[in-house]
Amino acid sequence: MLNYQIARRAQIGVIIPSTNTGVEYDLQKFALDGVTWHPSRFYIELRNWADEVSKTGESADMVFERFLEIMRGEIPGSIRNVMSAKVNHVMLGMSAETFWGGLEGNIAFENEIRDQIGDVGLTTGAGATKDALELFGAKTISVITPYPQVGDDNVIRFFSDIGFKVHKVKGLNRPSATAIAETQIKDVIDAVHEVDADHVDAIVQCGTNLSTVDLFPTLEHILGKPLIPINVATVWHALRAVGVNDKITGHGRLLEEF
């Protein structure tokens, strides 16, 4: 237990892209007594992928990969900043990077982050969704993302590497980093129905700027299966990692049941 008046249970640092508004929106749903969230942004220079495609003639996949490469160079500064607050856990509020390169790429990326945070605990989107799916006993899954095809391919690779059968991935192929948060509700719901099938055990939503915390709890009741938003998965994982085991209602089965 921390000996702090305002955060006696946990101070959780959250690493997010500068363009992201979805993570903080979702975090505001989880105002737990004695727990504080501390976002630290890293700058996103390549923000509009569609414009970059038009300007350079590169494919959407090439631009998105270059976006991730630039992003990697910016992350250490945000980690340095939030670690100065003496947080006792770090949560990554980005997801594409955690799936990139499948399991091997995920391990390498997590090791890079751990080298920077020392013995402080770490939550990533890929790791959190893996743990959540295993608790639900899921074997066959579907996924929705805001990514272009190359992002979807890496999501499929990661989940396949860790033993899940991926029925279908629906990438919404948003044109920019900020456009992810502007995705229409109908498009999200249509995507969920497109990837669903009777034999699909659970549906995962990747892309931390694509908030589904308001939609997925209701859709769980309609579809009769777990729907796991990446931000909810990381919140759940981070809380449990620091010993905060509160069962939280209204935001989906994961936080209610585990």
Backbone as a ProteinNet text record, in pm:
[ID]
protein_1_A
[PRIMARY]
MLNYQIARRAQIGVIIPSTNTGVEYDLQKFALDGVTWHPSRFYIELRNWADEVSKTGESADMVFERFLEIMRGEIPGSIRNVMSAKVNHVMLGMSAETFWGGLEGNIAFENEIRDQIGDVGLTTGAGATKDALELFGAKTISVITPYPQVGDDNVIRFFSDIGFKVHKVKGLNRPSATAIAETQIKDVIDAVHEVDADHVDAIVQCGTNLSTVDLFPTLEHILGKPLIPINVATVWHALRAVGVNDKITGHGRLLEEF
[TERTIARY]
85	0	88.5	55.7	132.8	93.6	191.7	165.2	134.8	37.9	0.2	-145.9	-174.5	-312.4	-405.7	-361.4	-453.6	-442.5	-337.6	-321.2	-264.2	-340.5	-288.4	-285.4	-352.9	-350.8	-265.5	-268.6	-189.7	-176.5	-58.2	-33.5	11.2	-72.1	-47.4	-12.7	108.4	149.6	94.9	48.1	-13.1	59	118	193.2	101.2	76.6	-17.4	38.1	-4	34.1	-29.7	36.5	-14.5	-149.3	-178.8	-304.1	-420.8	-394.7	-495.5	-587.1	-717.1	-815.9	-900.9	-892.2	-974.8	-935	-804.1	-759.1	-805.9	-785.1	-824	-975.6	-1049.5	-1196	-1235.6	-1173.2	-1206.5	-1160	-1041.2	-990.8	-1081.4	-1147.2	-1237.2	-1357.7	-1381.3	-1489.5	-1450.8	-1321.7	-1271.9	-1207.9	-1290.7	-1244.3	-1256.1	-1154.2	-1154.4	-1085.6	-1141.6	-1083.8	-942.9	-847.9	-711.3	-629	-684.4	-611.8	-605.4	-486	-472.6	-404.8	-449.7	-395.5	-313.2	-196.1	-105.6	-58.5	-136.9	-99.5	24	107.1	225.8	228	225.1	213.2	349.6	355.1	470.8	422.1	504	461.6	445.8	335.7	311.1	328.2	431.7	460.3	381.1	375.2	307.5	162.9	76.5	-59.5	-162.6	-146.3	-248.2	-192.7	-232.1	-176.9	-229.9	-355.1	-412.6	-341.3	-312.6	-238.6	-98.2	-37.1	98.3	100	-2.4	-13.3	-21.1	-103.8	-118.6	10.5	80.6	200.5	319.6	335.2	455.5	435.5	309.6	284	304.8	338.4	352.9	215.4	214.7	89.8	50.7	-75.9	-122.8	-45.6	-13	62.2	202.5	268.1	403.9	402.9	302.6	292.9	268.8	181.1	150.3	272.9	350	472.6	574.4	582.2	672.8	624.1	494	434.1	478.5	475	515.3	664.3	743.3	888	922.7	856.4	879.3	833.4	721.6	664.7	759.8	828.1	920.9	1026.7	1069.4	1171.8	1122.7	992	934.6	894.1	874.1	821.5	912.6	1044	1128.6	1111.5	1088.1	1071.2	949.3	839.7	718.9	735.6	810.9	838.4	924.6	1028.3	1114	1031	939.8	859.9	770.6	700.1	605	676.8	792.8	866.3	913.9	928.9	971.1	864.1	740.3	632.6	630.8	727.8	738.6	613.3	561.4	446.9	489.5	392	427.1	380.8	329.4	295.3	288.4	320.2	312.8	219.2	125.8	30.9	50.2	61.9	76.7	-60.7	-87.5	-214.7	-203.8	-139.2	-125.5	-127	-174.2	-186.1	-113.6	-110.1	-50.6	91.4	169.1	308.9	322.2	226	236.7	205.2	136.7	107.1	209	291.3	373.4	479.6	486.9	585.5	542.9	412.7	365	421.9	425.8	474.4	619.8	702.2	843.4	861.1	788.5	796.4	743.1	636.7	578.6	678.3	745.6	842.9	956.9	1005.9	1116.7	1075.4	954.1	906.6	886.9	826	806.5	940.4	1038	1170.3	1232.9	1211.9	1262.3	1199.8	1070.1	1001.7	1050.4	1063.9	1107.7	1248.4	1332.8	1466.1	1460.3	1352.7	1339.1	1267.2	1187	1108.6	1160.7	1260.9	1318.5	1223.4	1211.9	1130.6	984.9	942.9	803.1	722.2	603	519.4	475.7	444.1	407.8	281.2	190.8	71.5	74.3	55.9	44.1	-88.5	-132.1	-258.7	-257.1	-148.5	-139.7	-143.3	-63.1	-59.1	-190.1	-254.2	-379.7	-491.2	-501.6	-607	-580.9	-455.2	-421.8	-470.9	-439	-479.6	-631.7	-699	-845.6	-909.4	-863.1	-919.3	-899.5	-785.5	-759.4	-853.3	-882.1	-975.2	-1114.7	-1155.1	-1286.4	-1288	-1173.5	-1166.7	-1188.5	-1163.8	-1186.7	-1084.2	-1128.4	-1039.9	-1040.8	-1160.2	-1175.3	-1221.9	-1152.3	-1183.9	-1197.1	-1259.8	-1258.7	-1213	-1169.5	-1111.1	-1158.7	-1185.2	-1203.1	-1090.2	-1043.6	-933.5	-960.1	-886.5	-892.1	-780.7	-705.5	-581.5	-603.2	-500	-496.1	-459.7	-451	-432.5	-307	-197.8	-73.9	-89.8	-168.8	-196	-277	-377.9	-460.8	-378.1	-286.2	-201.1	-117.3	-67.7	12	-72.6	-195.8	-287.9	-315.5	-342.6	-367	-244.1	-127.9	-4	14.5	-8.2	11.4	-83.4	-212.3	-308.6	-289.7	-250.1	-221.9	-99.4	2.2	124.7	98.5	0.5	-23.9	-135.8	-179	-265.6	-413.2	-454.2	-595	-621.9	-739.4	-784.5	-857.3	-812.7	-872	-971.6	-1097.7	-1202	-1198.3	-1196.7	-1199.4	-1150.5	-1081	-1041.1	-1101.2	-1166.6	-1221.8	-1142.9	-1065.3	-992.2	-1070.4	-1091.9	-1168.9	-1084.3	-952.9	-860.8	-883.8	-875.7	-898.9	-786.7	-816	-719.5	-613.2	-632	-534.1	-541.4	-440.8	-436.6	-554.9	-591.8	-704.1	-838.9	-843.6	-970.5	-1018.6	-928	-969.8	-1075.8	-1054.4	-1149.5	-1279.4	-1281	-1399.3	-1481.8	-1446.4	-1518.6	-1664.9	-1754.5	-1897.2	-1939.8	-2031.4	-2081.2	-2136.6	-2210.9	-2268.6	-2160.6	-2048.3	-1940	-1881.8	-1871.4	-1821.4	-1918.7	-2046.4	-2146.8	-2153.8	-2149.2	-2149.6	-2028.2	-1913	-1791.2	-1802.6	-1859.8	-1878.4	-1966.4	-2077.6	-2167.3	-2100.5	-2014.6	-1946.5	-1850.7	-1782.9	-1683.5	-1743.2	-1866.1	-1926.3	-1970.7	-1972.3	-2024.8	-2055.2	-2136.8	-2176.9	-2057.5	-1955.2	-1840.9	-1734.4	-1754.5	-1660.1	-1687.5	-1585.9	-1602.7	-1596.8	-1521	-1503.9	-1460.2	-1489.8	-1449.9	-1364.4	-1250.2	-1155.4	-1155.9	-1147.4	-1130.2	-991.9	-911.6	-779.4	-785.4	-676.3	-671.4	-720.9	-628.3	-666.7	-742.5	-734.2	-808	-949.7	-984.2	-1118.9	-1193.7	-1258.1	-1325.2	-1453	-1463.1	-1586.8	-1643.1	-1593.9	-1637	-1786.4	-1845.4	-1988.2	-2074.1	-2012.7	-2088	-2080.7	-1963.1	-1942.2	-2020.1	-2039.8	-2117.8	-2258.7	-2323.9	-2457.7	-2450.4	-2351	-2337.5	-2308	-2242.5	-2220.2	-2352.3	-2449.6	-2580.2	-2652.5	-2636.9	-2704.3	-2643.7	-2511.6	-2444.3	-2421.8	-2427.9	-2412.6	-2271.3	-2172	-2031.9	-1948.4	-1826.4	-1741.6	-1696.3	-1703.3	-1646.1	-1544.9	-1422.5	-1313.2	-1252.1	-1284.4	-1215.1	-1072.7	-978.8	-839.2	-814	-881.9	-860.3	-915.1	-1026.7	-1081.8	-989.5	-936.7	-844.5	-720.2	-665.2	-544.5	-575.1	-689.1	-729.5	-742.8	-813	-831.3	-697.1	-610.3	-481.6	-396.2	-393.3	-311.7	-363.7	-494.7	-552	-520.6	-541.6	-515.4	-366.7	-281.5	-136.8	-89.5	-159.1	-119.7	-205.5	-282.9	-360.2	-493.6	-541.7	-674.6	-772.9	-848.1	-932.6	-1081.1	-1114.3	-1253.9	-1327.1	-1444.7	-1531.1	-1611.5	-1601.5	-1661	-1773.9	-1893.7	-2008.9	-2034.1	-2099.5	-2142.3	-2045.3	-1927.5	-1825.7	-1779.5	-1864.9	-1835.7	-1801.3	-1810.2	-1794.3	-1655.3	-1552.8	-1416.1	-1397.8	-1441.2	-1425.3	-1528.9	-1638.3	-1740.9	-1709.3	-1644.5	-1627.7	-1489	-1387.1	-1249.4	-1177.4
-119.7	0	124.6	218.1	341.5	434.7	503.9	595.8	735.6	744.7	873.3	901.2	1026.9	1063.8	1041.3	1081.3	1077.6	949.5	872.2	750.5	640.3	602.2	508.1	364.5	339.9	204.9	193.6	291	278.7	411.4	433.4	543	478.2	486.4	415	514.1	503.5	586.2	529.1	616.1	572	641	563.2	616.4	621.3	743.1	755.7	845.7	820.8	910.4	1048.1	1150.8	1287.5	1308.4	1226.1	1239.5	1166.9	1093.7	1003.6	1075.7	1064.9	1116.4	1004.3	885.6	774.2	717.3	709.1	647.5	728.2	858.5	939.9	942.9	941.2	931.7	805.1	694.6	569.1	566.8	620.7	620.7	698	801.8	881	800.8	685.7	597.7	520.5	519.5	434.9	519.9	594.8	680	600.8	522.5	436.7	506.4	494	555.2	501.3	593	553.2	515.3	531.9	499.6	624.7	658.5	772.1	727.4	786.6	759.6	881	855.4	964.9	953.1	1008.8	1000.3	1084.3	1028.5	1097.2	1079.1	1191.3	1184.8	1185.6	1114	1126.7	1180	1262.2	1337.9	1249	1270.6	1201.8	1302.5	1281.7	1373	1337.3	1207.8	1161.9	1129.5	1229.8	1214.7	1174.9	1225.2	1200.8	1105	978.4	875.4	888.5	926.5	940.1	1049.5	1163.1	1270.6	1225.5	1148.9	1101.2	1005.2	922.6	832.9	913.4	1018.7	1104	1177.8	1221.5	1302.5	1220.5	1099.6	1021.1	910.7	872.2	759.4	624.9	624.6	499.9	437.4	309	242.6	279.7	258.5	283.5	198.7	76.2	-11.8	43.2	93.5	148.1	271.3	357	477.4	440.4	342.6	303.5	244	165.4	109.4	219.3	319	431.6	511.1	525.1	590.7	521.6	389.5	315.6	329.4	331.5	346.6	481.2	587	720	723	657.9	656.1	593.9	486.8	418.6	513.8	607	700.2	803.9	823.4	924.6	869.9	740	680.5	701.9	687.7	699.1	829.7	939.9	1066.4	1067.6	1008.9	1006.6	912.4	804.5	714.6	785.6	854.9	931.7	1028.1	1098.2	1199.2	1137.9	1031.9	976.7	902.5	845.1	775.2	872.2	1000.8	1099.4	1122.3	1076.1	1088.6	972.5	880.4	763.8	676.6	657.1	567.4	426.2	343.2	206.7	103.8	152.3	63.6	148.4	87.1	157.2	80.9	152.6	96.6	165	88.4	145.8	172.1	298.2	335.5	338	240.6	222.6	72.5	32	-113.1	-168.6	-97.6	-154.9	-202.4	-121.8	-155.3	-284.2	-312.3	-430.4	-559.6	-549.5	-667.3	-688.4	-586.7	-586.2	-695.4	-771	-878.6	-1004.5	-1015.2	-1134	-1145.8	-1267.8	-1289.3	-1247.3	-1278.5	-1241.9	-1090.8	-1018.2	-873	-815.1	-875.2	-830.8	-843.9	-956.6	-979.7	-878.7	-855.3	-760.8	-620.2	-580.4	-446.1	-431.1	-529.9	-522.7	-516.6	-590.2	-586.2	-447.3	-380.6	-243.6	-150.6	-166.2	-82.3	-115.8	-243.5	-284.4	-234.9	-226.9	-172.4	-27.5	42.3	183.5	205.4	108.6	129.1	47.6	-34.7	-110.6	-214.3	-216.8	-319.9	-279.5	-169.3	-128.5	-219.2	-256.2	-345.1	-282.2	-367.6	-320.6	-388.9	-309.4	-361.1	-316.7	-412.5	-380.3	-433.2	-376.4	-419.9	-565.5	-609.2	-747.9	-843.4	-814.5	-901.2	-904	-787.8	-780.4	-857.3	-843.6	-916.5	-1066.5	-1106.1	-1248.9	-1304.7	-1236.2	-1284.4	-1287.7	-1185.9	-1180.2	-1293.8	-1316.8	-1424	-1560.1	-1580.2	-1708.2	-1729.1	-1622.4	-1635	-1670.6	-1618	-1650.4	-1787.8	-1849.6	-1979.8	-1974.9	-1860.6	-1844.9	-1923.8	-1981.2	-2052	-1986.5	-1949.7	-1884.3	-1741.3	-1646.7	-1505.7	-1431.7	-1314.9	-1218.1	-1085.1	-996.1	-868.8	-757	-640.2	-519.6	-422.7	-348.9	-255.3	-129.4	-21.5	96.6	97.1	-13	-16.5	-43.9	-16.9	-69.5	-217.8	-279.4	-424.4	-472.1	-398.1	-442.4	-451.1	-362.2	-370.5	-493.6	-521.1	-639.7	-767.4	-768.6	-886.3	-914.7	-809.2	-828.2	-870.6	-823	-868.4	-1018.1	-1060.3	-1202.4	-1284.4	-1234.9	-1308.5	-1325.5	-1217.2	-1226.6	-1328.7	-1314.4	-1404.3	-1548.3	-1568.1	-1703.5	-1760.1	-1677	-1720.6	-1769.2	-1706.8	-1745.2	-1848.3	-1904.4	-2021.2	-2000.9	-1879.7	-1857.3	-1876.3	-1926.8	-1931.3	-1801.2	-1729.7	-1600.8	-1621.5	-1605.6	-1623.5	-1511.7	-1386	-1273.3	-1147.5	-1063.3	-930.2	-827.2	-728.1	-617.7	-492.2	-444.9	-320.4	-205.2	-101.4	14.1	110.4	90.2	164.5	314.9	367.1	509.7	592.3	711.7	786.6	860.3	874.1	947.6	901.5	943.4	905.9	963.3	1087.5	1149.5	1099.5	1056.9	1008.4	881.2	810.1	688.4	721.3	830.4	870.2	926.1	954.3	1010.2	903.7	778.2	668.5	668.7	652.7	654.6	528.9	546.2	434.1	323.8	363.5	264.1	179.4	241	165.9	61.6	96.5	1.9	-114.5	-83.8	-188.6	-279.2	-218.9	-298.9	-390.8	-339.2	-420.2	-538.8	-516	-624.4	-733.7	-694.4	-793.7	-866.6	-796.2	-858.5	-968.7	-948.4	-1048	-1155.8	-1137.2	-1234.5	-1360.1	-1469.9	-1596.4	-1684.2	-1785.4	-1870.3	-1935.7	-1971.1	-2042.6	-1948.5	-1817.2	-1720.3	-1705.9	-1729.5	-1728.5	-1588.5	-1498.3	-1363.2	-1270.4	-1141.6	-1040.3	-936.4	-905.1	-808.9	-684	-566.6	-440.4	-386.5	-369.6	-310.6	-163	-91.2	51	133.6	188.5	253	384	443.6	568.2	542	415.1	375.3	329.1	420.1	386.2	307.2	191.6	112.3	81.1	154	125.9	150.5	237.7	265.5	168.8	101.1	14.7	-132.9	-179.9	-323.1	-389.5	-324.9	-391.7	-429	-341.3	-372.9	-481.9	-472.4	-572.6	-711.2	-716.7	-846.5	-915.5	-839.5	-897.3	-939.4	-862.4	-893.5	-1017.9	-1025.7	-1135.4	-1257.6	-1238.5	-1350.5	-1404.3	-1315.3	-1357.1	-1238	-1262.7	-1150.9	-1064.8	-934	-836.3	-755.3	-750.9	-696.7	-574.5	-454.3	-334.2	-332.3	-292.2	-295.6	-205.6	-91.1	-1.7	-61.6	-130	-196	-309.8	-382.7	-492	-439.7	-327.3	-275.7	-216.4	-150.8	-101.2	-217.9	-319.9	-439.2	-500.4	-518.9	-582.4	-498.8	-367.6	-280.2	-280	-271.5	-271.9	-401.4	-512.6	-641.3	-658.2	-603	-615.8	-544	-436.8	-361.8	-399.5	-505.5	-555.9	-489.5	-412.6	-352.2	-448.7	-519.6	-628	-594.9	-465.9	-424.5	-479.8	-536.9	-576.2	-452.7	-413.6	-290.3	-324.8	-276.8	-308.6	-198.6	-237.5	-141.8	-121.7	-183.3	-163.3	-295.6	-395.8	-521.1	-634.8	-754.9	-877.2	-892.3	-847.9	-867.1	-808.8	-684.6	-618.5	-664.5	-720	-769.2	-908.4	-990.4	-1130.6	-1166.6	-1089.7	-1131.3	-1019.4
0	0	0	-86.4	-91.5	22.8	76.3	186.8	135.4	46.7	-10.3	20.9	45.2	75.9	-42	-163.5	-277	-359.9	-341.2	-420.8	-333.3	-234.6	-137.1	-189.3	-302.5	-358.6	-483.9	-571.8	-694.7	-766.7	-821.9	-915.3	-1046.1	-1147.9	-1272.7	-1382.7	-1435.9	-1548.2	-1677.3	-1766.6	-1892	-2008	-2096	-2209.2	-2330.9	-2383.3	-2494.8	-2604.2	-2729.8	-2838.9	-2819.8	-2870.4	-2854.2	-2922.1	-3022.1	-3097.6	-3032.6	-2926.6	-2871.2	-2772.1	-2793.8	-2698.5	-2640.4	-2697.8	-2652.5	-2518.6	-2493.4	-2368.4	-2248.3	-2250.8	-2135.3	-2117.1	-2228.2	-2218.6	-2143.2	-2179.2	-2112.7	-1967.7	-1940.7	-1803.6	-1709	-1760.2	-1676	-1628.4	-1689.6	-1645	-1519.4	-1489.3	-1381	-1272.2	-1202.7	-1093.2	-963.1	-934.2	-816.6	-700	-583.8	-465.8	-442.6	-427.3	-398.6	-519.2	-639.9	-763.3	-850.3	-896.7	-987.7	-1116.9	-1228.9	-1361.6	-1405.1	-1461	-1495.5	-1640.9	-1734.6	-1876.1	-1908.2	-1993.9	-2043.8	-2195.2	-2269.3	-2415	-2483.4	-2595.7	-2684.3	-2818.6	-2879.4	-2996.9	-3119.7	-3191.8	-3317.9	-3430.8	-3510.7	-3620.4	-3745.5	-3778.4	-3899	-3862.9	-3870.8	-3818.9	-3923.9	-4048.4	-4150.8	-4255.6	-4242.8	-4329.2	-4472	-4487.3	-4621.4	-4699.9	-4634.2	-4701	-4739.7	-4652.9	-4679.8	-4799.1	-4809.9	-4924.6	-5054.1	-5053.2	-5172	-5205.3	-5102	-5121.6	-5167.9	-5113.3	-5140.5	-5243.3	-5263.4	-5352.7	-5286.6	-5159.2	-5085.2	-5061.6	-5035.8	-4999.7	-4857	-4824.6	-4687.7	-4587.9	-4627.2	-4538.4	-4512.2	-4615.2	-4599.2	-4509.5	-4528.6	-4446.2	-4300.7	-4277.7	-4140	-4072	-4144	-4085.9	-4054.6	-4140.9	-4115.2	-3993.6	-3979.8	-3863.5	-3734.3	-3733.5	-3613.8	-3586.7	-3692.6	-3675.3	-3612.9	-3659.9	-3602.1	-3456.7	-3431.1	-3296.7	-3195.7	-3236.7	-3145.8	-3090.1	-3173.5	-3129.6	-3031.2	-3023.9	-2935.7	-2799.1	-2790.5	-2666.8	-2545	-2556.7	-2436.9	-2359.7	-2429.2	-2358.7	-2268.9	-2315.7	-2233	-2114.4	-2134.5	-2022.6	-1918.6	-1963.7	-1871.8	-1788.5	-1853.9	-1783.5	-1677.1	-1712.8	-1615.6	-1503.4	-1531.4	-1425.9	-1318.6	-1353.7	-1254.8	-1148.5	-1174.2	-1075.7	-976.6	-989.3	-901.8	-907.8	-1029	-1045.8	-1010.6	-970.9	-933.9	-1036.6	-1151.3	-1261.7	-1388.4	-1502.8	-1630.9	-1723.7	-1783.9	-1879.1	-2013.3	-2120.7	-2253.4	-2313.7	-2346.5	-2407.7	-2558.5	-2615.4	-2760.1	-2783.7	-2900.2	-2917.8	-3038.7	-3151.6	-3272.7	-3248.5	-3179.2	-3154.4	-3074.6	-2987.2	-2901.2	-2975.3	-3090.5	-3171.5	-3283.9	-3311.7	-3432.6	-3428.7	-3535.6	-3542.6	-3470.8	-3439.3	-3370	-3230.6	-3180	-3043.2	-3028.6	-3128.1	-3120.1	-3113	-3196.2	-3193.7	-3065	-3014.1	-2887.6	-2773.1	-2766.1	-2659.3	-2668.5	-2789.9	-2808	-2767.4	-2807.1	-2773.5	-2622.8	-2560.1	-2415.3	-2342.3	-2391.4	-2327.7	-2338.5	-2451.5	-2467.2	-2363.4	-2341.6	-2242.2	-2102.2	-2072.2	-1938.2	-1908	-2009	-1988.3	-1940.7	-1975.2	-1940.1	-1807	-1763.5	-1641.2	-1523.1	-1546.1	-1436.4	-1380	-1246.8	-1183.8	-1165.8	-1226.8	-1222.5	-1315.5	-1273.5	-1353	-1483.8	-1582.9	-1716.6	-1766.2	-1823.6	-1891	-2035.8	-2128.6	-2270.2	-2323.6	-2435.1	-2493.3	-2533.3	-2596.9	-2641.3	-2522.1	-2420.7	-2303.5	-2227.5	-2214.7	-2139.9	-2209.9	-2342.2	-2414	-2410.5	-2418.8	-2407.2	-2274.8	-2165.7	-2033.6	-2019.9	-2072.4	-2063.5	-2142.1	-2262.9	-2345.9	-2280.1	-2218.7	-2153	-2034.1	-1959.2	-1847.2	-1894.1	-2008.6	-2064.5	-2131.5	-2146.5	-2210.4	-2360.3	-2421.5	-2565.3	-2645.4	-2754.6	-2847.5	-2985.3	-3031.5	-3161.3	-3138.3	-3199.4	-3176.1	-3308.4	-3301	-3410.5	-3353.7	-3442.1	-3398.7	-3489.8	-3431.6	-3512.2	-3477.7	-3579	-3560.4	-3642.3	-3614.3	-3700.5	-3804.4	-3815.1	-3891	-4040.3	-4122.6	-4258.9	-4255.3	-4371.5	-4378.7	-4306.8	-4316.7	-4253.2	-4101.6	-4043.5	-3900.7	-3866.4	-3949.4	-3927	-3939.5	-4035.7	-4054	-3929.6	-3865.7	-3745	-3625.7	-3619.9	-3516.3	-3532.6	-3655.4	-3681.7	-3642.7	-3680.3	-3649.8	-3500.4	-3423.1	-3278.6	-3216.5	-3243.9	-3179.8	-3226.3	-3351.3	-3399.1	-3328.5	-3309.7	-3242.2	-3100.1	-3033.1	-2893.5	-2880.8	-2994.7	-2989	-3014.1	-3052.4	-3082	-3231.2	-3263	-3401.5	-3431.1	-3532.1	-3567	-3681.1	-3650.6	-3753	-3855.4	-3807.2	-3900	-3830.1	-3905.4	-3858.2	-3952.4	-3896	-3973.8	-3942.8	-4040.4	-4024.6	-4083.2	-4005.3	-4051.5	-4133.2	-4133.7	-4220.8	-4212.5	-4091.9	-4070.4	-4135.8	-4187	-4266.4	-4186.4	-4055.4	-3975.2	-3831	-3754	-3613	-3535.7	-3565.3	-3494.2	-3545.1	-3671.4	-3728.7	-3661.2	-3596.4	-3525.6	-3422	-3347.9	-3243.5	-3300.6	-3430.4	-3495.6	-3567.7	-3548.7	-3611.9	-3568.2	-3662.9	-3633.7	-3557.7	-3464.7	-3385.2	-3475.2	-3577.4	-3668.1	-3734.2	-3769.5	-3832.9	-3737.9	-3610.6	-3511.3	-3494.9	-3481.2	-3463	-3585.6	-3704.5	-3827.6	-3833.6	-3790.8	-3792.2	-3696.9	-3579.2	-3482.5	-3541.4	-3601.5	-3661	-3777.6	-3851.5	-3965	-3921.4	-3809.2	-3766.1	-3676.5	-3632.2	-3541	-3616.8	-3545.3	-3596.3	-3476.2	-3495.9	-3383.8	-3315.9	-3393.3	-3336.1	-3280.1	-3290.5	-3233.9	-3084.5	-3004.6	-2859.3	-2800.1	-2862.2	-2808.7	-2921.2	-2903.8	-3001.7	-2930.8	-2990.6	-2935.1	-3021.6	-2958.9	-3032.1	-3002.8	-3108.2	-3095.4	-3135.1	-3106.4	-3138.3	-3021.5	-2942	-2816.5	-2835.1	-2953.9	-2978	-3026.8	-3042.5	-3083.3	-2959.3	-2890.8	-2765.6	-2791.6	-2727.6	-2735.1	-2596.7	-2495.4	-2359	-2339.6	-2420.1	-2408.2	-2489	-2586.5	-2677.5	-2640.8	-2606.5	-2593.7	-2480.3	-2364.8	-2260.4	-2306	-2381.5	-2433	-2539.3	-2628.5	-2733.5	-2676	-2561.9	-2497.5	-2467.4	-2421.1	-2390.5	-2517.3	-2623	-2749.1	-2814.5	-2816	-2884.6	-2795.5	-2664.5	-2572.9	-2563.4	-2573.9	-2564	-2518.6	-2468.5	-2425.3	-2542.5	-2522.7	-2615.1	-2535.9	-2583.8	-2503.6	-2570.9	-2522.5	-2571.5	-2517.9	-2599.7	-2556.3	-2436.5	-2429.6	-2315.2	-2186.6	-2194.8	-2076.6	-2033.3	-2130.3	-2096.8	-2025.5	-2073	-2008.5	-1871.2	-1857.3	-1725	-1627.8	-1669	-1585.3	-1546.5	-1644.7	-1620.1	-1524.6	-1547.4	-1462.2	-1319	-1303.5	-1168.5	-1095	-1161.6	-1096.6	-1065.4	-1152.3	-1131.8	-1007	-968.8	-849.3	-728.5	-740.7	-628.3	-605.8	-703.4	-692.9	-758.9	-678.4	-727.7	-726.3	-721.3	-721.3	-843.2	-821	-931.8	-972.4	-1098.5	-1148.6	-1243.4	-1215.3	-1298	-1401.6	-1510.5	-1611.2	-1725.3	-1717.8	-1821.9	-1882.1	-1873.2	-1939	-1846	-1901.1	-1821.7	-1761.2	-1831.1	-1782.9	-1643.5	-1624.8	-1495.5	-1393.5	-1440.4	-1348.8	-1295.3	-1377.7	-1343.5	-1291.7	-1332.3	-1297.1	-1219.9
[MASK]
++++++++++++++++++++++++++++++++++++++++++++++++++++++++++++++++++++++++++++++++++++++++++++++++++++++++++++++++++++++++++++++++++++++++++++++++++++++++++++++++++++++++++++++++++++++++++++++++++++++++++++++++++++++++++++++++++++++++++++++++++++++++++++++++++

